[in-house]
Amino acid sequence: MSEMRVEFEALTKAADREVEAKGKVDGLVSDHGSATLEKGALGKLPSSDEIQASFDEVYAKAGEALEQLGKACDGLADRLISFRDYTRDLDDTVNQKFTTMKGGA
């Protein structure tokens, strides 16, 4: 059953990478939180209110997208770990059945 063990390792690595990705997303969320365009920063441009409104809208949508991405990373990592554990349990069960069939414990 060693071939299955390699798959467990691959699933574990994939889950770890998703956790790393979530950490990077958290960093982006933090950076996003500090990016601001203060009222009046554009001076007295005729369309400064429109630019400000557009920035605010895009900024809010970017924050929502980053939050969704973070949740997706967490969810995928959890599912990979669950699948790995399920596969490991299945492998152990099959191994026990074969051992019993061969006259072992």
Residue pairs with C-beta under 8 A, 6 or more apart in sequence:
1 91
1 94
1 95
4 87
4 88
4 91
5 91
7 84
7 87
8 84
8 87
8 88
11 80
11 81
11 83
11 84
11 87
12 81
12 84
14 80
15 77
15 80
15 81
15 84
16 77
18 73
18 74
18 76
18 77
18 80
19 73
19 77
21 73
22 70
22 73
22 74
22 77
25 66
25 69
25 70
25 73
26 70
28 66
29 63
29 66
29 67
29 70
32 59
32 62
32 63
32 66
33 63
35 59
37 52
37 55
37 56
37 59
39 52
40 48
42 48
42 51
42 52
45 51
99 105
